[in-house]
Amino acid sequence: MKRYWKILTLCLITVIVLGTFYIQSSLALENIRFEFEKVSGDESLVENLEINADYVVGDNHQTLLISNEETSNLSNRSVVQQLTGLYGEASAEQLISKYKSFMRGKNLLSSNFYEDEQVVVYASIEGKSINASSLNSFFDIDVLDKKSEKSTSMKLDLPKTGSYGWVDIVDIQIKEGKLLVIARGSRINGGEDLVAYTIDLNGKKITNEEVVFSTPTVENGWSDFRFLNDYHSNGPEKYLLFKAEAFEHESSEGPTAIVDDFIVYDVENNKIVKMELPEDFVGNIENSSVVDSVVYIPVQTPNEIKVIQYEIETEKWDKKQIFGVEPSGNSEGEPFIKLQDGKIYIVRSVNDGHTLAIGDLNTGETLYEGHLKVKNLKTDLEDYKLYIFEIKDVG
């Protein structure tokens, strides 16, 4: 009997020791606070900046939302917050803070919203099967007039029911006073369509449905496309950039590309433009950004980031801007790069933390340089890793 008591006591002590260690580590992580520390430039550029990152120490992991004012631990969200996704979509959070009544009960995906100086528009596809073009699928549309603070709601049956396995909204715009819902539909027989639905908001009816682009049907492979514009943007956009792909498995050597193109959809003129890449093109076009009529594409080298430009209206490659980056001095890998609203954001891991640089894509000027510093880091947690996966200006 004494033997069993000794075993039970040893197990209890082990549980207490391990539990105390993990509780202390978790509490330490919960109290982590980051701050932006200016080195040079315009400090106002980080006043409304938010950074989503995973903070990792050993086996402990926390998802953080870092701003100039505070560091929030998103891993400690309540069940209600997790279910409503209040932390998932930054653009939806801003709309919630300004239009709480209008936003109540809505799907909080950024692609479902549009906002300009006059209106806020919400559009989603509802039905028995979410995003499916079933007999009961319909557009759920709600339009808020900012001046009168009145909203107009409507439900419109989705056309061509049965043509697609599912239909998913990728963007909504206002064009010539009408609502343009841009969606991708997965055809039942394979491949995808980019479909533009024109909706008369006053008449509460769909006036036009047009397939503006299609990927081919592939019997033994896959065929789709994906949008590369800033996902969190709800404002007016003249151009949408997307990548179209179609691959077929023809041999054991791997898939063969049938379509592998970068394409611009001119929303205003309802026109498709294929981007012709130079033969010596080197760059990550999937991290690109569209500002006005220019596509900005980052190209990374060890000590600099070159941003090359493609002018959509002339269909020509234009000037380039070069931004220097501080050598990391460690093995943390490549910097995090985000192009957004005419600026480039660069976060790089260095020996004493992380550097943050903000540059102007048009002029090549560095607007801000600073450090992302931990202000209450305990000595036993100094060996941490910060994995950044989003930067956004919410001002």
C-alpha positions, -999 to 999 in steps of 0.1 A, spaced: 0 0 0 28 24 9 43 17 -26 11 30 -43 10 60 -21 46 69 -31 37 65 -68 5 87 -63 25 113 -44 52 114 -71 26 118 -98 9 146 -79 42 165 -74 49 161 -111 15 175 -121 19 204 -97 54 213 -109 44 211 -146 11 229 -140 29 257 -121 54 261 -149 28 263 -177 6 286 -157 35 310 -150 45 308 -187 10 315 -198 5 344 -174 38 359 -186 26 356 -222 -7 372 -213 10 403 -200 33 407 -230 32 443 -244 48 456 -276 54 492 -285 65 511 -316 98 528 -309 106 555 -335 141 559 -349 132 584 -377 104 597 -398 67 604 -393 55 588 -361 18 595 -370 21 566 -395 20 540 -367 -8 557 -347 -35 536 -363 -13 507 -373 -24 472 -362 -2 441 -364 -15 405 -361 12 381 -350 18 348 -333 40 351 -302 58 318 -294 80 309 -264 89 272 -263 57 253 -264 35 283 -255 18 302 -282 -4 333 -282 -21 352 -311 -16 390 -305 -31 421 -319 -5 448 -315 -13 485 -318 2 518 -307 -21 519 -277 -21 483 -265 -13 446 -271 -44 424 -270 -42 386 -266 -66 372 -291 -61 337 -277 -82 348 -247 -113 358 -267 -147 349 -252 -168 323 -269 -191 350 -282 -162 369 -298 -149 337 -314 -184 329 -328 -190 364 -341 -155 367 -355 -151 403 -342 -113 400 -343 -112 382 -377 -120 411 -401 -104 445 -393 -126 463 -419 -157 448 -404 -146 458 -369 -144 495 -381 -179 493 -396 -192 478 -363 -178 506 -343 -195 532 -365 -227 515 -375 -236 490 -348 -273 487 -356 -267 482 -393 -240 456 -388 -261 435 -364 -266 399 -376 -244 402 -407 -217 379 -420 -185 397 -412 -164 389 -442 -147 419 -457 -157 408 -493 -194 413 -483 -191 450 -477 -186 482 -497 -183 518 -483 -179 552 -498 -189 587 -487 -226 582 -493 -234 545 -485 -224 513 -467 -235 482 -487 -238 446 -475 -243 417 -498 -242 380 -491 -254 347 -507 -278 328 -484 -297 296 -488 -301 260 -476 -264 253 -485 -242 282 -477 -226 297 -509 -244 270 -529 -264 278 -559 -294 257 -548 -331 263 -555 -333 284 -524 -302 305 -528 -306 343 -528 -288 376 -525 -293 392 -491 -286 429 -496 -288 458 -472 -279 494 -481 -273 521 -454 -277 558 -465 -251 576 -443 -269 610 -445 -304 598 -436 -292 569 -415 -319 547 -431 -313 513 -446 -330 495 -474 -330 457 -475 -339 433 -503 -337 396 -510 -332 386 -547 -331 350 -561 -298 340 -574 -300 335 -612 -290 303 -631 -297 280 -601 -282 246 -607 -253 259 -629 -228 260 -601 -219 238 -572 -213 269 -552 -211 307 -557 -190 330 -535 -188 368 -535 -153 382 -539 -160 419 -542 -189 444 -544 -187 479 -560 -210 507 -570 -209 514 -607 -230 542 -624 -254 542 -594 -260 504 -595 -246 477 -573 -221 454 -590 -216 420 -572 -186 402 -585 -186 365 -576 -168 333 -585 -189 303 -594 -177 267 -594 -192 250 -624 -208 216 -618 -189 202 -648 -156 216 -636 -137 250 -638 -148 284 -624 -165 315 -638 -160 351 -627 -195 364 -628 -207 401 -625 -242 407 -613 -257 442 -619 -284 451 -594 -308 481 -596 -311 491 -560 -341 514 -566 -360 488 -586 -348 460 -563 -340 437 -592 -311 420 -610 -307 437 -644 -277 418 -658 -257 387 -652 -225 383 -672 -196 358 -671 -166 380 -676 -139 353 -673 -138 315 -672 -111 289 -665 -113 257 -686 -127 224 -675 -99 200 -666 -107 163 -664 -76 152 -646 -63 181 -625 -77 214 -612 -88 248 -625 -96 279 -605 -86 316 -598 -79 337 -568 -80 374 -561 -48 393 -551 -63 427 -542 -61 439 -506 -86 416 -489 -94 441 -461 -103 470 -484 -140 479 -486 -136 511 -507 -142 518 -544 -118 499 -567 -114 504 -604 -93 473 -610 -92 438 -595 -61 416 -599 -64 379 -599 -44 347 -608 -60 321 -631 -47 286 -630 -55 253 -648 -33 223 -644 -36 188 -658 -19 156 -646 -5 142 -679 24 122 -666 43 110 -635 66 141 -639 39 163 -624 11 186 -635 12 205 -668 0 242 -668 -28 249 -692 -35 283 -678 -11 302 -654 -19 339 -659 -21 371 -639 -52 390 -651 -66 425 -644 -104 430 -644 -112 466 -654 -144 470 -634 -153 504 -648 -150 493 -685 -159 456 -679 -127 446 -696 -102 417 -690 -65 425 -694 -38 398 -693 -6 409 -677 24 400 -700 53 392 -676 88 399 -690 109 368 -697 134 378 -670 106 386 -644 115 378 -608 91 388 -582 63 377 -559 32 391 -577 10 374 -552 21 400 -526 13 428 -550 -10 458 -545 -32 478 -569 -33 515 -564 -53 536 -589 -41 521 -622 -7 508 -611 2 472 -599 31 473 -574 51 440 -571 79 434 -545 111 417 -555 134 407 -525 172 405 -524 193 401 -492 198 438 -486 170 455 -504 134 452 -516 128 464 -551 92 473 -560 85 472 -597 54 487 -613 30 477 -640 8 505 -656 -26 489 -664 -39 515 -687 -8 515 -710 -1 478 -703 36 486 -698 61 480 -671 71 513 -656 96 526 -630 109 508 -599 116 519 -563 142 504 -540 140 501 -502 170 491 -482 166 465 -454 188 460 -424 206 426 -424 188 403 -399 220 389 -382 200 358 -373 183 329 -389 147 341 -387 143 341 -425 128 366 -448 111 398 -437 73 403 -436 63 426 -465 29 442 -470 19 466 -498 -12 486 -489 -27 520 -498 4 532 -517 28 522 -489 52 493 -482 55 479 -447 86 459 -439 91 440 -406 124 423 -401 137 401 -373 171 414 -360 193 404 -330 176 428 -306 140 424 -317 122 435 -349 126 466 -371 96 483 -388 100 504 -419 73 522 -439 80 535 -474 61 554 -502 56 532 -532 53 561 -556 84 581 -546 106 555 -530 110 576 -499 113 559 -465 86 576 -444 92 559 -410 118 537 -394 116 522 -359 116 491 -337 89 468 -324 100 464 -288 88 442 -259 85 464 -229 78 439 -201 97 409 -212 109 387 -184 145 374 -185 133 337 -187 113 345 -218 138 364 -238 141 336 -264 108 343 -282 97 343 -318 72 366 -334 55 355 -366 37 383 -383 8 375 -407 -10 408 -412 -4 446 -410 -32 471 -416 -38 508 -411 -72 511 -395 -73 550 -394 
